[in-house]
Structures are given as C-alpha cells and as structure tokens.
Amino acid sequence: MSELLRSGSGLSERAVRFLRANATEHDCRWDADEDRGDAEEVAGHYGLAVDKVLARLAELRERFGGLRYESRSWSFEEVVIFAPALDFDEEDNEPRVILLEHTVAHPFGVWATLDGAVDYMFPSEDGADYVRVFDRPESIVEADALHWECADWTEVGAGRLEWADEVEDRARALPLIDAGSGSTEWWWQGDGFRVHVWRTYAKVFNRDKATRWAVWGSDPSGADNARQFLREAGV
C-alpha cells in the first residue's frame, strides 16, 4: 500500500479526506532485475550511481505506488494509477520516471524527475518539450482534492480563454493555495470562495484555447463574495 494511502503524510487534511473517500490500492508488480538493468542504463548515461537511481525509484514507489482513484482534475477526468517506472530516453536532459498510468487514451504522459518535479509531455513525430506542471507529485493529489471539494460548492462563474487573464490578474491578490498549485495551474482562496486557472493543456498542446478557469462559492455568503470578485475582475 502506498504511503499516501496508508498514512497521508505530507498531504493537507483535505487531500487525506479525498483519498480516504476515493482511493483504492492497485496491484502493481515490478521486476527487480529489470529495474536494475534500467537503472544501470540511466546511471551510465547521466553519470549517476546506480544505487542512487534505484533508491529514488524505490522512494517514489513507496510513497505513490499502487495509488488509484477517479480524478476530477481537468487534466485527467478519469481513473489514474500511480505506477512509477524508470523511463530512459538518451535525448532527455535528465532522467525521468513515468509516474501515471492512464485508464483512457489521454494523448500525453506524466513524468517525475528524480528530484520529484512533475512534467507533462505530448509526444509527436515533430518532437515535443516537457512542460513543468508541479514541483512535487503530491500536488497532483492536492489538485484532485480541490476539484473534489469544489464539486459540492456552487459554481459562480467559469470560462475558457476569454477572461482568463482578467480572472488570473485579480486572483493574484488572494492567498495562493500552494499545495495544489504549480507552474501551469493555480488555486486561490478568498472569503468563502475559490478561484482556479488552468493553463496546463494550453502549454502541453500549445493551444491557448485549452485554457480554463472557474470560481466557486462554498456557501451563499461565499458565492456573493465570488460574484463580487468577478465584478472586480471585469467579468
């Protein structure tokens, strides 16, 4: 059982509630000989110690391996399974671990660097770049927990590319919810309301129209504050 599902260490209370309500354990099996062979290839290419590569892979598996839940994140909206495995590509500037298995045919992959940052990438025949989305894998769970909680709130406003800049500019005056935010998507908390701006697909697929945003109120008072926020943003 993954450490996150077992103890929830390093997660917010909201994310722990989310996992307890939604997560299960998936039976992931790995071959030790295959892992060592992959690690030797990675270590040799990047000038690293084999044991260091294996230790980091083991840490990711201990913390995330087998974690399975239905995601409401706009990046997934599917069942995701954390199944870390080394992924060697000599063209990469650093070693990476494939982090997630998709249960539907999402046309992008999710990787973790050995220091824990999370990159998304849409492979194509013309080549593609990794897009840094989060600084740590836990943020994937935290973002899903925020979506899950907001599903029971009142959606006060939502849109795509139009008004996204205005909403984001106004939201930056609010406290940032660091746990679920990263480099391409952000969450902010107001008085009884929450703002989310999501540019992940816009970056991964180089398609600005994929941008999305939404504002939710937790109760009638929060919804009123959210409407005031949107008015101040000019929406």
KOLFITI-614849 format. One line per 5 residues: for each residue x, y, z of C-alpha. Coordinates in steps of 0.1 Angstrom, whole numbers. Example, Ala and Ser with C-alpha at 12.3 -4.5 7.8 and 13.67 -1.06 7.14 Angstrom:
BEGIN
123/-45/78 | 137/-11/71
END
This chain:
BEGIN
0/0/0 | 13/34/-9 | 25/56/20 | 0/83/9 | -29/59/12
-16/43/44 | -8/75/64 | -14/106/43 | 19/120/54 | 29/153/37
-6/160/25 | -32/186/35 | -62/174/56 | -84/180/25 | -62/156/4
-63/130/31 | -101/132/32 | -102/129/-5 | -80/98/-6 | -100/81/22
-132/88/3 | -120/78/-32 | -87/60/-33 | -80/23/-35 | -49/2/-39
-39/-12/-73 | -17/-43/-75 | 15/-30/-92 | 42/-56/-98 | 78/-48/-107
107/-69/-117 | 139/-62/-96 | 163/-75/-124 | 145/-53/-149 | 147/-23/-126
184/-28/-121 | 191/-31/-158 | 171/1/-164 | 189/19/-136 | 223/8/-149
214/23/-183 | 202/55/-168 | 231/58/-144 | 257/52/-171 | 242/78/-194
239/106/-168 | 270/97/-147 | 250/88/-116 | 253/60/-90 | 231/30/-98
221/27/-62 | 211/63/-61 | 188/58/-91 | 173/27/-76 | 168/43/-42
149/73/-57 | 127/49/-77 | 120/29/-45 | 111/61/-27 | 86/71/-54
71/36/-53 | 68/35/-15 | 51/68/-15 | 28/66/-45 | 30/31/-60
-4/14/-65 | -25/45/-55 | -56/45/-76 | -86/69/-77 | -111/86/-100
-98/120/-109 | -119/151/-114 | -89/172/-124 | -93/189/-158 | -60/173/-168
-74/137/-164 | -111/133/-156 | -105/95/-155 | -92/69/-132 | -55/74/-126
-30/48/-113 | 4/58/-98 | 29/32/-111 | 64/47/-111 | 88/31/-136
121/43/-150 | 119/57/-185 | 152/61/-203 | 155/84/-233 | 190/94/-242
177/127/-257 | 164/138/-223 | 184/163/-203 | 178/144/-171 | 165/110/-160
128/107/-155 | 103/82/-141 | 69/75/-157 | 45/83/-129 | 10/76/-140
-10/50/-160 | -40/63/-178 | -72/43/-180 | -84/62/-211 | -64/73/-241
-52/107/-230 | -25/117/-255 | 1/128/-230 | 24/113/-204 | 32/123/-169
68/120/-156 | 86/127/-124 | 123/138/-123 | 145/121/-98 | 142/152/-75
104/150/-77 | 93/176/-101 | 64/167/-124 | 65/172/-162 | 38/165/-187
45/160/-224 | 26/152/-256 | 49/131/-278 | 47/138/-315 | 67/129/-347
79/165/-348 | 93/163/-313 | 80/179/-281 | 92/196/-249 | 85/186/-214
62/211/-196 | 69/216/-159 | 35/214/-142 | 42/208/-105 | 72/209/-82
62/177/-65 | 40/147/-73 | 18/153/-42 | 4/184/-60 | -14/161/-84
-33/146/-55 | -39/180/-39 | -53/195/-71 | -76/165/-74 | -88/170/-38
-96/207/-45 | -116/197/-76 | -134/170/-55 | -143/195/-27 | -154/222/-52
-178/197/-68 | -201/203/-37 | -197/241/-39 | -217/265/-61 | -200/273/-94
-204/311/-97 | -185/315/-130 | -165/296/-155 | -150/301/-189 | -121/294/-212
-96/317/-228 | -118/347/-227 | -115/365/-194 | -88/341/-182 | -62/368/-180
-85/391/-161 | -95/364/-136 | -59/354/-130 | -47/390/-126 | -74/397/-100
-69/363/-82 | -32/371/-76 | -43/394/-49 | -57/365/-30 | -38/339/-9
-24/311/-31 | -33/275/-23 | 3/263/-27 | -4/226/-22 | -24/222/-54
-7/249/-75 | 22/247/-98 | 37/263/-129 | 7/259/-153 | -23/259/-130
-31/277/-98 | -57/278/-70 | -65/308/-48 | -87/311/-17 | -110/341/-10
-135/346/18 | -157/316/13 | -148/312/-24 | -121/296/-45 | -106/305/-79
-88/281/-103 | -70/290/-135 | -57/261/-156 | -33/265/-185 | -18/231/-185
-32/218/-218 | -26/252/-233 | 11/246/-226 | 13/209/-233 | -6/211/-266
5/246/-275 | -32/256/-277 | -43/287/-259 | -79/278/-264 | -75/249/-240
-72/274/-211 | -100/271/-184 | -110/289/-153 | -137/287/-127 | -149/303/-95
-168/285/-67 | -186/296/-35 | -187/273/-5 | -220/288/8 | -244/317/-1
-221/343/15 | -191/329/-3 | -210/328/-36 | -218/365/-31 | -181/372/-25
-172/353/-56 | -196/373/-77 | -180/405/-63 | -146/391/-72 | -157/385/-108
-172/420/-110 | -139/435/-98 | -121/414/-124 | -143/429/-150 | -160/397/-160
END
